[in-house]
Amino acid sequence: MKKQKAKQNLEIVRIEIENMLKSGESINVTALAKRAGVSRSYFYRNKEAAQLVNQALKKEEHILKEHAGVVHIPEDIEEKMIDLRIEIMRLESENYNFDTYNSLTPNWYYKVLR
């Protein structure tokens, strides 16, 4: 009877870990214990359960590394960013033209303006 209950608990833990990974929830003993209906100490006393948690943490780390830097930007924001980049390029070009003009203007011209 105890072995059957232990197997059931382990299977529940396995299922809950998969659910947490699929939903993108962070894997931690406290949340997992609550979802599986076991105590936190269960994971420290049961080596198989501890292994499942460690494997899940490694999977989670792999998933996070795999998706690092991948961000979905809505289309309207993407268009606005493109418009702003174009505006920046235009202003940089304009600034370059002013700098070029200023470098070609003789110093005495500025003295006359004062």
C-alpha positions in Angstrom: 0.0 0.0 0.0 2.8 2.4 0.9 4.7 1.6 -2.3 1.6 2.2 -4.4 1.1 5.7 -2.7 4.8 6.5 -3.2 4.5 5.7 -6.9 1.4 7.8 -7.2 3.0 10.7 -5.5 6.1 10.4 -7.8 3.8 10.3 -10.8 1.9 13.4 -9.7 5.2 15.2 -9.1 6.3 14.2 -12.6 3.1 15.4 -14.2 3.2 18.7 -12.2 6.8 19.3 -13.3 5.8 18.9 -16.9 2.8 21.2 -16.5 5.0 23.9 -14.9 7.6 23.6 -17.7 4.9 23.8 -20.4 3.3 26.8 -18.8 6.6 28.6 -18.2 6.4 28.6 -14.5 9.5 28.7 -12.5 10.4 25.4 -10.9 10.9 25.5 -7.2 10.2 23.0 -4.4 7.6 25.1 -2.6 5.4 25.6 -5.6 5.8 22.0 -6.7 5.0 20.7 -3.3 1.8 22.8 -3.2 0.7 21.7 -6.6 1.5 18.0 -6.0 0.0 17.9 -2.5 3.2 16.8 -0.8 5.4 18.3 1.8 8.6 20.2 0.9 10.6 17.7 2.9 9.3 15.0 0.5 11.7 16.2 -2.1 14.6 15.9 0.3 13.7 12.5 1.7 12.8 10.9 -1.7 15.8 10.6 -3.9 13.7 10.0 -7.0 11.7 13.1 -6.4 14.8 15.1 -5.8 16.3 13.8 -9.1 13.1 14.8 -10.9 13.4 18.4 -9.5 17.1 18.6 -10.5 16.3 17.4 -14.0 13.5 19.9 -14.3 15.8 22.7 -13.1 18.3 21.7 -15.8 15.5 21.7 -18.4 14.3 25.0 -17.3 17.8 26.5 -17.5 18.2 25.1 -21.0 14.8 26.5 -22.0 15.7 29.9 -20.6 19.1 29.9 -22.4 17.5 28.8 -25.6 14.9 31.7 -25.5 17.2 34.3 -24.1 17.0 37.5 -26.1 13.9 36.4 -28.1 11.3 39.0 -27.6 8.1 39.5 -29.5 7.6 43.1 -30.6 4.1 44.1 -31.8 4.0 45.2 -35.4 2.9 48.8 -34.7 5.8 49.2 -32.3 8.2 47.7 -34.9 7.0 50.2 -37.5 7.4 53.1 -35.1 11.0 51.9 -34.3 11.8 51.8 -38.0 10.4 55.4 -38.4 12.5 56.5 -35.5 15.6 54.9 -36.9 15.0 56.7 -40.2 14.5 60.0 -38.4 17.8 59.4 -36.5 19.6 58.8 -39.8 18.2 61.9 -41.3 19.2 64.0 -38.3 22.7 62.5 -38.2 23.1 63.4 -41.9 21.8 66.9 -41.3 24.2 67.2 -38.3 27.1 66.0 -40.5 26.2 68.6 -43.2 26.3 71.4 -40.6 29.6 70.2 -39.2 31.0 70.1 -42.7 29.7 73.6 -43.5 31.1 74.9 -40.2 34.5 73.4 -40.9 34.6 75.1 -44.3 33.5 78.5 -43.0 36.5 80.8 -42.3 37.0 82.0 -38.7 36.9 85.7 -39.7 33.3 85.2 -40.8 32.2 84.4 -37.2 34.0 87.5 -35.9 32.1 89.7 -38.4 28.8 88.2 -37.1 29.5 89.3 -33.5 
